[in-house]
Structure formats: structure tokens, C-alpha cells
Amino acid sequence: MRSIASGILAGICATVVLSALMVLKSMTGFLPELDIINMLAAIVAGGPTIGWILHFAVGAFWGIAFSVVHDFLPGGNAVVEGIVFGLIAWLMMMLLLMPMAGGGVFGLMIGVMAPIMTGMLHIVFGAVMGWTYQRLTLNDVL
């Protein structure tokens, strides 16, 4: 049970970092058509608040999933395992979420930069989640 709680917290921490990068991306005006929050909101016919809630719920869910499967991932340490996991989550996003949100497979209807940008964000997400999870479980915080 402790590892699941650690996974949830690690997923939320990684989502905070990911969110900061997403906001920074928006502030710079780079790739404005790639707006994950509004894409999530559109899937459930909600507004931006619903999009943000879903965004953090998905991050917590990925934290739970990571806590269950991290021992089976290649890498040898939690940061690399988190990156591998992040790339798996990215692939699922590109094949399921992007088409559901109208961006096409791999988000290519948005542009060629969409899969590159989201891939980079998922690598950061996975690294932060793995690092945080490792710190929480090694120090027996949760």
C-alpha cells in the first residue's frame, strides 16, 4: 500500500513539473494549437477547469501504474524506469488520446512538432516521477 501512495504522490509531483512546462510553452506562444488541457476538456465536453482536473487525475493514475510496474521496466534505477514508463504513456497518448481529441494519430494533424514536444514532456514527466518515487520509497516517507 505504501508504494501506491508513493506512486500517487510521485505522479502528482511530476504533473506539477509537467504543468509548469506546459504553461511556459503557452506563455512563449510556441505551438499554441497543442493545448492538452483544452483537448482533455473537449473529450468530456467540459471547460478548462475540468481539463486541469483530468490532467492531474491522469498524472496520479500514472503514478499508481508506475508503482505497480516499475520493477518490471528496464533501466536499473527509478529515473530511467520512469523515463521508459513516460515513453510508454506518451505512446498511449499518441495512439488513443490524440485521435480522440481530434489531433490525429501521433497528433500529426496538429503538426510534426506535436509528437516531438509531447515526447519531450513525457520524458521529463517520467524522470521526475521516477526520481520522486525512489526518494519516497527509499526514505520510507509513505
Phi, psi and omega in degrees: 000325180299319183293328178291316177298319177297321178296317179299312181296319178296319178296320179291317178299316179295325178292325176297314179297314178302317180297318178300318178294322178295318178295317177300317177301315180295320181295329180279346181081008181283127176051058184297336180287348175265088182238090186300322182297312179291329176294316177298315180299320182294326180299324182253013179056046178239182179263186182301325179298317177296321178301316178294319178299314178298319179303313180287326177296318177296318177300317178294319177299315179297327176296318176298312181300319179297319181297333180278321190253353188302328179294341183261357182272147177288156175141323177085344173213162189294330180293312180293319176300322178295321178296316177301315179297317178302321179290327175294317177297320178300315180299318178297320178298317183292329183266337183245302186292313182302312178297322179297327183271001177092008181270355181080170179298132183061014179068019185291342174289340176278323181147165183293337179285341182301309180292330179291311181297313181293327176296316179297318179296323179289329175295315177297314178305310182297318180296314180295317180298314180298315181297313181296316180300315180298316180296319181293318183281324179293322181271004178052042181291314180240000000 
